[in-house]
Amino acid sequence: MKEWIIETSGLSKRYKGRYAVSNLNLKIGRGEIFGFLGPNGAGKTTTIRMLLGLIQPSGGNIQIFGQPLRRNRLQILRRVGSLVEYPSYYGHLSATDNLEAIRRIIDAPKNRISEVLDIVGLSKEAKRPVKGFSLGMKQRLGIASALLGSPELLVLDEPTNGLDPAGILEIRELIKAMPREHGITVLISSHLLSEVEQMANTVGIIRQGEMVFQDSMASLREQAHGSMALRVSDSMKAMRVLAQSGIPSQHEGALLTIGQTDDEYVARAVRELVASGHAVYRVEERRKSLEELFLRIVGEGRGL
């Protein structure tokens, strides 16, 4: 039976009569990288702030590690690391000194500083002033600070925002290693499906404060199934031939499209057409991109 690290039921947050988050039911299992997706202003950061106890919900319940957040906030948050929005540092201090300031507040072991710098790949830069760091290095240092308390759950809000491609790759590989190498469950929010697709194994999509999709990344990919396009001679007659053989198709000029893409189904359609005297000039797959599917979900507000 799956162990749920985060569970919410009916989670809502209202501001001046308007719901920023409405009736949100969220489940994240141990060891997952959960991609929390939605356009800017969809309610991602508001949800994360409620999960971290930074703002109070207007309604609903939050359980983290099987405990109600409302009653066990301090015990729960000691087991959680987070990076919400852009991290701030003392630019004149080194990475080590910045982490030391945080370590003293949370009372983490002193040797933990070298451990987290090694995890995020900043050991060689430990003594450099942070003001000389690139944006990607600063973001890695932010993740290091979130890891200081040896968390079981890591919450990252738009961690690749504003990074160049090299910085995005660094952060992506770092996040992917968290469950595998350190046993940490990760919740990562983003408005870019292309980024989350390369890290997460489960995904939730939020639109205007409401969850419109929540399942595995594999399931989302299945929703993006495409069609097969066949360029044939006399497409109208060819469509009738396929219909008589129980293969529904659509006519688009000189093309026929069929809704299934498995090899045997396509081979059968081609055989029927050739046996009826039709020339088949080309067969090609038309696959919807995940990005197109994501835009349709958030644009129309429909679940799948």
C-alpha positions in Angstrom: 0.0 0.0 0.0 1.4 3.4 -1.0 2.4 5.7 1.8 1.2 9.3 1.2 3.6 12.0 2.2 1.2 14.8 1.3 -2.6 14.5 1.4 -5.1 17.3 1.1 -8.9 17.2 1.0 -11.1 20.2 0.0 -8.1 22.6 0.4 -9.2 26.1 -0.3 -8.0 29.7 0.0 -10.2 32.7 -0.5 -9.1 36.3 -0.8 -11.8 39.0 -0.7 -14.5 36.7 -2.0 -12.3 35.1 -4.7 -10.9 31.6 -4.5 -7.2 31.4 -5.3 -7.4 27.7 -4.5 -10.7 25.8 -4.5 -11.4 22.3 -3.2 -8.0 20.9 -3.9 -7.4 17.2 -3.3 -3.8 16.4 -3.6 -1.9 13.1 -3.0 1.9 12.7 -3.2 3.5 9.3 -2.4 6.8 8.6 -0.8 9.7 8.7 -3.2 7.9 10.5 -6.0 8.9 13.6 -7.9 5.6 15.3 -8.2 5.3 18.0 -10.8 2.8 20.7 -9.8 1.8 22.4 -13.1 -0.2 25.4 -14.1 0.0 28.8 -15.7 1.2 31.8 -13.7 -1.6 32.8 -11.2 -3.2 29.3 -11.2 -2.7 28.9 -7.5 0.5 26.9 -7.3 2.4 29.2 -4.9 -0.7 29.7 -2.7 -1.0 25.9 -2.4 2.6 25.6 -1.5 2.4 28.3 1.1 -0.5 26.5 2.7 1.4 23.2 2.7 4.4 25.0 4.4 2.1 26.6 7.0 3.0 30.1 5.8 -0.7 31.0 5.2 -3.8 29.6 6.7 -6.3 27.8 4.5 -9.9 29.1 4.3 -11.1 25.5 4.3 -10.1 21.9 4.0 -7.4 19.7 5.5 -3.7 19.1 5.1 -1.9 15.9 6.2 1.9 15.6 5.8 3.6 12.4 6.9 0.2 11.1 7.9 -0.2 13.9 10.5 -2.6 16.9 10.4 -0.5 20.1 9.7 -2.8 22.2 11.8 -2.0 20.2 15.0 1.6 19.2 14.4 3.0 22.0 12.4 6.5 22.3 14.1 7.1 18.6 14.2 6.2 18.2 10.5 8.1 21.2 9.2 11.3 20.0 10.8 11.1 17.2 8.3 10.5 19.5 5.3 12.9 21.6 3.2 11.7 24.3 0.9 12.8 26.8 -1.7 9.9 29.3 -2.4 10.6 32.0 -4.9 14.2 33.4 -5.4 16.6 32.7 -2.5 18.3 35.6 -0.8 21.8 35.7 0.6 24.5 37.8 2.1 26.5 38.5 -1.1 29.8 39.4 0.7 29.8 36.1 2.6 30.9 32.7 1.2 28.6 29.8 0.5 29.8 28.1 3.7 29.1 31.2 5.9 25.7 31.7 4.4 24.8 28.1 5.2 26.3 28.5 8.7 23.9 31.3 9.4 21.0 29.0 8.5 22.5 26.0 10.3 22.6 27.8 13.6 18.9 28.7 13.3 17.8 25.2 12.6 20.4 23.6 14.8 21.7 21.2 12.2 25.0 19.3 12.7 28.1 21.4 11.6 29.3 18.7 9.2 26.0 18.9 7.3 27.3 22.1 5.5 30.0 20.2 3.6 27.5 17.3 2.9 24.9 19.6 1.3 27.6 21.5 -0.7 28.8 18.2 -2.0 25.2 17.1 -2.9 24.6 20.3 -5.0 28.1 20.3 -6.5 29.4 23.5 -4.9 32.2 22.0 -2.7 34.9 23.7 -4.8 33.1 27.1 -4.5 32.5 26.8 -0.8 34.8 29.8 0.1 33.8 32.1 -2.7 31.6 35.1 -2.0 28.1 34.4 -3.2 27.9 37.7 -5.1 30.2 36.2 -7.7 27.9 33.1 -8.2 25.9 32.6 -11.4 22.1 32.4 -11.1 22.3 28.6 -11.4 24.9 28.4 -8.6 22.8 30.6 -6.4 19.8 28.3 -7.1 21.9 25.3 -6.2 22.9 27.0 -3.0 19.2 27.6 -2.2 18.6 23.9 -2.6 21.6 23.2 -0.3 20.0 25.4 2.3 16.8 23.5 2.0 18.7 20.3 2.5 20.5 21.4 5.7 17.9 19.9 8.0 18.1 16.4 6.2 14.4 16.7 5.1 12.3 13.8 3.9 10.2 16.1 1.7 11.6 18.9 -0.5 9.3 21.6 -1.8 10.6 23.7 -4.7 8.6 26.5 -6.3 9.7 27.3 -9.9 13.4 26.3 -9.2 14.5 26.8 -12.9 12.9 30.2 -13.3 15.2 32.6 -15.1 18.0 30.1 -15.6 20.0 29.6 -18.8 19.9 26.1 -20.5 23.1 25.0 -18.6 21.6 26.1 -15.3 18.3 24.4 -16.0 20.2 21.1 -16.8 22.1 21.4 -13.5 19.0 21.8 -11.4 17.1 19.1 -13.3 19.8 16.5 -12.7 20.1 17.5 -9.1 16.3 17.1 -8.5 16.2 13.8 -10.3 18.9 12.5 -7.9 16.9 13.4 -4.7 14.7 10.3 -4.4 17.2 7.9 -6.0 20.3 8.9 -4.0 18.9 10.5 -0.8 15.4 9.0 -0.4 13.8 12.5 -0.5 10.2 13.0 -1.9 10.1 16.1 -4.1 7.2 18.5 -4.9 8.3 20.8 -7.8 6.0 23.5 -9.2 6.4 25.0 -12.7 4.5 26.6 -15.5 6.6 24.7 -18.0 5.5 21.1 -18.9 8.6 20.5 -20.9 10.7 20.9 -17.8 8.5 18.9 -15.4 8.2 16.1 -18.1 12.0 15.4 -17.8 11.9 15.2 -14.0 8.6 14.1 -12.5 7.0 10.6 -12.4 3.6 12.0 -11.3 1.9 15.3 -12.2 -1.0 17.5 -11.1 -2.3 20.3 -13.3 -4.1 23.2 -11.6 -6.1 25.9 -13.4 -7.8 28.9 -11.7 -7.3 27.2 -8.3 -8.8 23.9 -9.3 -7.1 20.6 -10.0 -8.0 19.5 -13.5 -5.6 16.5 -13.9 -3.7 14.3 -11.4 -2.0 11.0 -12.4 1.3 9.5 -13.5 3.4 11.2 -16.2 3.0 7.9 -18.2 -0.8 8.4 -18.1 -0.5 12.0 -19.3 1.6 10.8 -22.2 -1.0 8.3 -23.1 -3.6 11.1 -23.4 -1.4 12.7 -26.0 -1.9 9.7 -28.4 -2.0 10.8 -32.0 -3.4 9.5 -35.3 -2.1 8.0 -38.5 -2.3 10.0 -41.8 -2.4 8.0 -45.1 -1.9 9.7 -48.4 -3.9 7.7 -50.9 -5.3 7.8 -54.4 -9.0 8.9 -54.4 -9.3 9.5 -50.6 -13.2 9.7 -50.7 -13.5 6.2 -52.2 -10.7 4.9 -49.9 -12.6 6.2 -46.8 -15.6 4.2 -47.9 -13.5 1.0 -48.3 -12.1 1.4 -44.8 -15.6 2.0 -43.4 -16.9 -1.2 -45.0 -14.0 -3.0 -43.3 -14.9 -1.5 -39.9 -12.0 1.0 -39.8 -13.4 4.5 -39.2 -11.4 7.3 -40.8 -11.6 11.0 -41.6 -11.1 12.7 -45.0 -8.8 15.7 -45.2 -8.1 16.5 -48.9 -5.8 13.8 -50.2 -5.3 12.4 -46.7 -7.1 9.9 -44.6 -6.6 9.9 -40.9 -7.3 7.0 -38.6 -7.5 7.3 -34.8 -5.4 4.2 -33.8 -1.7 4.0 -34.2 -0.8 0.5 -33.3 1.1 -1.4 -36.0 -1.4 -4.2 -36.7 -4.4 -1.8 -37.0 -2.5 0.4 -39.5 -1.2 -2.6 -41.4 -4.8 -3.9 -41.7 -5.9 -0.5 -43.1 -3.1 -0.5 -45.7 -3.9 -4.1 -46.8 -7.6 -3.3 -47.3 -6.8 -0.3 -49.4 -4.2 -2.1 -51.6 -6.5 -5.0 -52.1 -9.2 -2.6 -53.3 -6.8 -1.1 -55.9 -5.9 2.0 -54.1 -2.3 3.3 -54.1 -0.9 4.2 -50.7 1.8 6.9 -51.2 2.7 7.6 -47.6 1.8 6.6 -44.0 2.9 8.9 -41.2 2.1 9.3 -37.5 0.7 12.6 -36.2 1.3 12.8 -32.5 0.1 15.6 -30.3 2.8 17.1 -28.2 2.4 17.0 -24.4 2.7 20.8 -24.6 -0.3 21.0 -26.9 -2.2 18.7 -24.5 -1.2 20.8 -21.5 -2.3 24.1 -23.2 -5.7 22.5 -24.1 -6.2 21.4 -20.5 -5.3 24.8 -18.9 -7.0 26.7 -21.7 -10.3 24.9 -21.6 -10.2 24.0 -17.9 -11.2 20.4 -18.7 -9.9 17.3 -17.0 -9.0 14.3 -19.2 
